[in-house]
Amino acid sequence: MRATVDGPAPARLYWLTMTKTKPTDSVSQLARELRRLIGRLEEGARLPTVRQLMREHGVSQHLVQSALQQLRDEGAIASFVGRGTFVGSGAIAPARPRSVLTLRHQSPYERGDRIVEVLHRELIRKGHNSLLLTYYDHQHAMTLLRGGVRYDACVLQPRSSIISVELLALLRQVSDCVVIESYAAENLNVDAVSNDPARCVDLALDHLRGLGHERIAWVTEGTGNYFFRACARFFESARKWAGHGPETMPLIEAPASADGAGITDLPAVVDALFRRRARDVPTALVVASFAGAAAIAETLDARAIAVPDALSVIKVGTPDVHSDHGGRFAIVGRPTTQAAATVLRRIEWRWQHPEAPYGSVYDTPLLAPAHSTARPSRA
């Protein structure tokens, strides 16, 4: 998506691998070859530099510049001092660099750190200025934000369902574009990007039911976390729709640790599930929690619960964060690269549509299989 608020949109940058060709001996011949190159690129793509073209085609600087001028006269390309030459007319010239502030709450969660890092690198790659600010006390963060600096966009990663209204209002003062990552923000006059909780539940249950599981337990944190809470509600709806009750498809909302590291006493939760009547003991378990794969594995291994022979397990988390799946558990969620890309697309969309209504964007998750699910061994 290209933004067109203050000026033309940022151009896409293409890294081209060029191989040596036969020397080109005329302006018209080089212009023809460059037209073929342009035909393979999208509008806004950056062409190789003059020096690169000289080496590639074995020609002089004068011949390259003459061929480029011919293409400029035709409107096929546009050149900008200090920026380069791009496919298309001047209407798609790179916009001015934007200034983006990402404000993240300090908490021990690798997924959030990875998303912020990917977003930071991509903003820089696109030529924007990116500033990261990690806060523990939102009042301290607000003191810094009152310094009079305005930003073209602010990304807030609260890592909690409790968002300071004061902080959100201040972000709206320092930027006209505010995006909350991992949150659904209705009626807050900001945009938000979140994993799709309904799709996560569907993916997990469809996979397990497809294997023949009927007794499926959903274990989550009872902390008020927006995403976990939404998943729990969708699980209840799916359970009711399937004609099951809490006996065969229990929902366990367990207390969470104060440091945000997951469920306080996961062993006790598992013990309670396996103390149920034999006909109600689950054959499959879905864990929607900040708890990592190591904590889940340790709990199950200590009780000699064989996965997947005795219990199929799916974790709701992040497929490209190893601590979430440990190379052991199937996982439902969106990769960090996908989350960062969706945030960036929403920022660019907001720059292009400053008057559009605010809303939430839900990323489509995926199911990353592993050897933690199988057909139930118990009827």
C-alpha positions as CSV (number, residue, x, y, z in Angstrom):
1,M,0.0,0.0,0.0
2,R,1.4,3.4,-0.9
3,A,0.7,6.5,1.1
4,T,-0.2,9.8,-0.4
5,V,-0.8,12.3,2.4
6,D,1.9,15.0,2.2
7,G,3.4,13.9,-1.1
8,P,4.1,10.9,-3.3
9,A,4.3,7.4,-1.8
10,P,7.5,5.6,-0.7
11,A,8.9,3.5,-3.5
12,R,9.5,-0.2,-3.2
13,L,13.1,-1.1,-3.1
14,Y,14.1,-4.2,-5.1
15,W,17.5,-5.9,-4.7
16,L,18.5,-7.2,-8.1
17,T,21.1,-9.8,-8.8
18,M,22.7,-8.9,-12.1
19,T,24.8,-11.1,-14.4
20,K,27.3,-9.8,-16.9
21,T,25.9,-9.4,-20.4
22,K,27.4,-8.6,-23.8
23,P,28.5,-5.0,-24.2
24,T,25.8,-2.6,-25.4
25,D,26.9,-0.3,-28.2
26,S,24.1,2.2,-28.6
27,V,21.7,4.4,-26.6
28,S,18.6,2.9,-28.3
29,Q,19.8,-0.7,-27.7
30,L,20.4,0.1,-24.0
31,A,17.1,1.8,-23.7
32,R,15.4,-1.3,-25.2
33,E,17.1,-3.5,-22.6
34,L,16.1,-1.2,-19.8
35,R,12.5,-1.2,-21.0
36,R,12.5,-5.0,-20.7
37,L,13.8,-4.6,-17.1
38,I,11.2,-2.1,-16.3
39,G,8.5,-4.4,-17.7
40,R,9.4,-7.0,-15.0
41,L,9.2,-4.5,-12.1
42,E,6.3,-2.9,-10.3
43,E,5.6,0.8,-10.5
44,G,7.7,2.5,-7.8
45,A,10.6,0.0,-8.0
46,R,14.1,1.4,-7.8
47,L,16.3,0.8,-10.8
48,P,20.0,-0.1,-10.5
49,T,22.4,2.9,-10.1
50,V,24.2,4.4,-13.1
51,R,27.5,2.7,-12.0
52,Q,25.7,-0.7,-11.7
53,L,24.3,-0.3,-15.2
54,M,27.7,0.7,-16.6
55,R,29.2,-2.5,-15.2
56,E,26.3,-4.7,-16.2
57,H,26.2,-3.6,-19.8
58,G,29.8,-2.6,-20.3
59,V,29.1,0.9,-21.4
60,S,30.1,4.4,-20.6
61,Q,28.5,6.7,-18.1
62,H,27.4,9.0,-20.9
63,L,25.6,6.2,-22.7
64,V,23.8,5.1,-19.6
65,Q,22.7,8.7,-18.8
66,S,21.5,9.2,-22.4
67,A,19.4,6.0,-22.3
68,L,17.9,7.0,-19.0
69,Q,17.1,10.4,-20.3
70,Q,15.3,8.9,-23.2
71,L,13.2,6.8,-20.8
72,R,12.5,9.9,-18.6
73,D,11.3,11.7,-21.7
74,E,8.9,8.9,-22.4
75,G,7.6,9.0,-18.8
76,A,8.7,5.4,-18.1
77,I,11.0,6.4,-15.2
78,A,11.6,9.3,-12.8
79,S,14.8,10.3,-11.2
80,F,15.3,12.2,-7.9
81,V,18.6,13.7,-6.7
82,G,20.0,11.7,-3.8
83,R,17.3,9.1,-4.1
84,G,17.7,7.2,-7.3
85,T,15.7,6.3,-10.4
86,F,12.3,4.7,-10.2
87,V,9.8,3.0,-12.4
88,G,6.9,5.3,-13.3
89,S,6.3,9.0,-13.4
90,G,7.1,11.6,-10.7
91,A,3.8,11.0,-9.0
92,I,5.3,7.9,-7.3
93,A,8.4,9.6,-6.1
94,P,9.5,8.6,-2.5
95,A,7.7,10.6,0.1
96,R,9.6,12.4,2.9
97,P,10.9,10.1,5.6
98,R,8.3,9.6,8.4
99,S,9.0,9.6,12.1
100,V,7.5,6.6,14.0
101,L,7.6,6.0,17.7
102,T,7.1,2.5,19.1
103,L,6.2,2.4,22.8
104,R,6.4,-1.0,24.4
105,H,5.8,-2.1,28.0
106,Q,8.6,-3.9,29.7
107,S,7.6,-7.5,30.3
108,P,9.2,-10.8,29.7
109,Y,7.7,-11.9,26.4
110,E,9.9,-12.8,23.4
111,R,7.1,-12.6,20.9
112,G,6.5,-8.9,21.6
113,D,10.2,-8.1,21.4
114,R,10.5,-9.9,18.1
115,I,7.6,-8.0,16.5
116,V,9.0,-4.6,17.6
117,E,12.4,-5.5,16.3
118,V,11.0,-6.6,12.9
119,L,8.9,-3.4,12.6
120,H,11.9,-1.2,13.6
121,R,14.1,-2.8,10.9
122,E,11.4,-2.6,8.2
123,L,10.7,1.1,8.9
124,I,14.4,1.9,8.6
125,R,14.7,-0.1,5.4
126,K,11.8,1.9,4.0
127,G,13.7,5.1,4.8
128,H,11.7,6.2,7.8
129,N,13.0,7.3,11.3
130,S,12.1,4.7,13.9
131,L,12.4,5.3,17.7
132,L,11.8,2.6,20.3
133,L,10.9,3.5,23.8
134,T,10.5,0.8,26.5
135,Y,8.6,1.8,29.6
136,Y,7.7,0.2,32.9
137,D,5.8,3.2,34.5
138,H,3.4,4.8,32.1
139,Q,3.6,8.0,34.0
140,H,7.3,8.2,33.3
141,A,6.6,7.5,29.6
142,M,4.0,10.3,29.5
143,T,6.6,12.8,31.0
144,L,8.9,12.0,28.1
145,L,6.0,12.3,25.5
146,R,5.2,15.8,26.8
147,G,8.5,17.1,25.4
148,G,6.7,18.7,22.4
149,V,7.8,16.3,19.7
150,R,5.2,15.1,17.2
151,Y,5.4,11.8,15.3
152,D,3.9,10.7,12.1
153,A,2.8,7.5,13.8
154,C,2.9,5.9,17.2
155,V,2.7,2.2,17.9
156,L,1.7,1.1,21.4
157,Q,2.4,-2.4,22.5
158,P,0.9,-2.6,26.0
159,R,1.3,-6.3,26.5
160,S,-1.7,-6.1,28.8
161,S,-5.5,-5.6,28.4
162,I,-5.2,-2.7,30.8
163,I,-4.3,0.4,28.8
164,S,-3.9,3.8,30.5
165,V,-6.6,6.1,29.1
166,E,-4.2,9.0,29.9
167,L,-1.4,7.5,27.9
168,L,-3.7,6.8,25.0
169,A,-5.0,10.4,25.0
170,L,-1.5,11.7,25.1
171,L,-0.4,9.6,22.1
172,R,-3.3,11.0,20.2
173,Q,-2.0,14.5,20.9
174,V,1.5,13.7,19.7
175,S,0.4,11.8,16.6
176,D,-2.6,11.6,14.3
177,C,-1.8,7.9,13.6
178,V,-1.9,5.6,16.6
179,V,-1.9,1.8,16.3
180,I,-2.1,-0.6,19.2
181,E,-0.5,-4.0,18.6
182,S,-2.1,-7.2,19.9
183,Y,-5.3,-5.5,20.9
184,A,-8.8,-4.9,19.6
185,A,-9.6,-1.2,20.1
186,E,-13.2,-0.3,19.3
187,N,-14.4,3.2,20.0
188,L,-11.0,4.4,21.1
189,N,-10.2,6.7,18.1
190,V,-7.1,4.6,17.3
191,D,-6.3,1.7,15.1
192,A,-5.4,-1.8,16.4
193,V,-3.9,-5.0,15.0
194,S,-4.7,-8.3,16.6
195,N,-4.5,-12.0,16.0
196,D,-8.0,-13.4,15.1
197,P,-9.2,-15.2,18.3
198,A,-12.2,-16.8,16.5
199,R,-10.0,-18.3,13.8
200,C,-7.5,-19.5,16.4
201,V,-10.2,-21.5,18.1
202,D,-11.5,-22.8,14.9
203,L,-8.1,-24.0,13.7
204,A,-7.3,-25.8,17.0
205,L,-10.7,-27.5,17.3
206,D,-11.1,-28.4,13.6
207,H,-7.6,-30.1,13.8
208,L,-8.4,-32.0,16.9
209,R,-11.9,-33.0,15.9
210,G,-10.5,-34.1,12.6
211,L,-8.3,-36.6,14.5
212,G,-11.4,-37.9,16.3
213,H,-11.1,-36.0,19.7
214,E,-14.3,-35.1,21.5
215,R,-13.0,-34.4,25.0
216,I,-11.0,-31.3,24.5
217,A,-9.9,-29.0,27.4
218,W,-9.2,-25.4,26.9
219,V,-6.8,-24.0,29.5
220,T,-6.2,-20.2,29.6
221,E,-5.3,-17.3,31.9
222,G,-8.1,-15.6,33.9
223,T,-6.3,-12.3,33.8
224,G,-8.6,-10.2,31.7
225,N,-6.1,-10.4,28.8
226,Y,-8.2,-9.3,25.8
227,F,-7.0,-12.0,23.4
228,F,-7.2,-14.9,25.9
229,R,-10.6,-13.8,27.1
230,A,-11.9,-13.6,23.5
231,C,-10.5,-17.1,22.7
232,A,-12.3,-18.4,25.8
233,R,-15.6,-16.9,24.7
234,F,-15.3,-18.3,21.2
235,F,-14.4,-21.7,22.7
236,E,-17.6,-21.6,24.8
237,S,-19.6,-20.8,21.7
238,A,-18.0,-23.6,19.7
239,R,-18.6,-26.0,22.5
240,K,-22.3,-25.1,22.7
241,W,-22.7,-25.3,18.9
242,A,-21.1,-28.8,18.9
243,G,-23.6,-29.9,21.5
244,H,-21.0,-30.4,24.3
245,G,-20.9,-29.1,27.9
246,P,-18.2,-28.3,30.4
247,E,-18.0,-32.0,31.3
248,T,-16.6,-33.1,28.0
249,M,-15.1,-29.8,26.9
250,P,-14.0,-27.9,30.0
251,L,-12.8,-24.3,30.0
252,I,-10.3,-23.6,32.7
253,E,-9.5,-20.0,33.4
254,A,-6.6,-20.3,35.8
255,P,-4.8,-17.5,37.8
256,A,-1.8,-16.0,36.1
257,S,1.5,-15.0,37.6
258,A,2.1,-11.4,38.4
259,D,5.1,-11.1,36.2
260,G,3.1,-12.1,33.1
261,A,5.1,-15.4,32.6
262,G,2.0,-17.6,32.4
263,I,-0.3,-19.6,34.6
264,T,0.6,-19.6,38.3
265,D,0.1,-23.3,38.9
266,L,-0.1,-25.2,35.7
267,P,0.6,-28.5,37.4
268,A,-2.5,-28.1,39.6
269,V,-4.6,-27.4,36.6
270,V,-3.4,-30.6,34.8
271,D,-3.9,-32.6,38.0
272,A,-7.5,-31.5,38.3
273,L,-8.2,-32.4,34.7
274,F,-6.9,-35.9,35.2
275,R,-8.7,-36.5,38.5
276,R,-12.0,-36.3,36.6
277,R,-14.1,-39.3,36.0
278,A,-12.5,-41.6,33.4
279,R,-15.1,-40.8,30.8
280,D,-14.5,-37.1,31.3
281,V,-10.7,-37.0,31.2
282,P,-9.7,-35.0,28.2
283,T,-7.8,-36.6,25.3
284,A,-6.7,-33.3,24.0
285,L,-5.5,-30.0,25.6
286,V,-5.3,-26.5,24.2
287,V,-3.2,-24.1,26.2
288,A,-3.8,-20.4,25.6
289,S,-1.3,-18.7,27.8
290,F,2.0,-16.8,28.0
291,A,3.4,-20.0,29.5
292,G,6.2,-21.2,27.3
293,A,6.7,-24.7,25.9
294,A,9.2,-25.6,28.5
295,A,6.7,-25.1,31.4
296,I,4.1,-27.2,29.6
297,A,6.5,-30.0,28.8
298,E,7.9,-30.0,32.3
299,T,4.4,-30.3,33.8
300,L,3.3,-33.2,31.5
301,D,6.6,-35.0,31.7
302,A,6.6,-34.9,35.5
303,R,3.2,-36.7,35.4
304,A,4.3,-39.2,32.8
305,I,1.6,-38.0,30.5
306,A,2.8,-39.1,27.1
307,V,2.2,-36.7,24.2
308,P,0.5,-37.4,21.9
309,D,-0.2,-41.0,22.9
310,A,-2.1,-40.1,26.1
311,L,-2.8,-36.5,25.4
312,S,-2.7,-34.4,22.2
313,V,-1.5,-30.8,22.9
314,I,-1.8,-27.5,20.9
315,K,-0.4,-24.3,22.1
316,V,-1.9,-20.9,21.2
317,G,1.1,-18.7,20.5
318,T,3.7,-17.7,17.9
319,P,4.9,-20.2,15.3
320,D,8.3,-18.6,14.7
321,V,9.2,-18.1,18.4
322,H,10.9,-21.3,19.6
323,S,10.2,-20.8,23.3
324,D,6.5,-20.9,22.4
325,H,6.5,-24.4,20.8
326,G,9.9,-25.7,21.8
327,G,10.1,-27.8,18.6
328,R,7.6,-30.1,20.4
329,F,4.1,-28.7,20.3
330,A,1.7,-27.8,17.5
331,I,0.9,-24.1,17.6
332,V,-1.9,-21.8,16.5
333,G,-1.1,-18.2,15.9
334,R,0.6,-15.7,13.5
335,P,4.3,-15.3,12.9
336,T,6.0,-12.2,14.3
337,T,6.9,-11.2,10.7
338,Q,3.2,-11.3,9.8
339,A,2.2,-9.2,12.8
340,A,4.9,-6.6,12.1
341,A,3.9,-6.4,8.4
342,T,0.2,-5.9,9.3
343,V,1.1,-3.1,11.7
344,L,3.2,-1.4,9.0
345,R,0.4,-1.8,6.4
346,R,-2.1,-0.2,8.8
347,I,0.2,2.7,9.5
348,E,0.7,3.3,5.7
349,W,-3.1,2.9,5.2
350,R,-3.8,5.5,7.9
351,W,-1.3,7.9,6.3
352,Q,-3.2,7.5,3.0
353,H,-6.7,7.7,4.6
354,P,-6.4,10.1,7.5
355,E,-10.1,10.8,7.7
356,A,-11.3,7.2,7.6
357,P,-13.0,5.6,10.7
358,Y,-10.7,3.9,13.1
359,G,-10.9,0.2,13.6
360,S,-9.3,-3.1,14.3
361,V,-7.5,-5.4,11.8
362,Y,-7.5,-9.1,12.6
363,D,-4.6,-11.1,11.3
364,T,-5.4,-14.6,9.9
365,P,-3.5,-17.2,12.1
366,L,-2.1,-20.5,10.9
367,L,-1.7,-23.9,12.5
368,A,1.9,-25.1,12.6
369,P,1.8,-28.8,13.1
370,A,4.2,-30.9,15.2
371,H,4.3,-34.3,16.7
372,S,2.1,-33.4,19.6
373,T,-1.3,-34.4,18.2
374,A,-2.6,-37.8,17.1
375,R,-5.8,-39.8,17.1
376,P,-7.1,-40.4,20.6
377,S,-6.0,-43.7,22.2
378,R,-8.9,-43.7,24.7
379,A,-12.5,-43.9,23.7
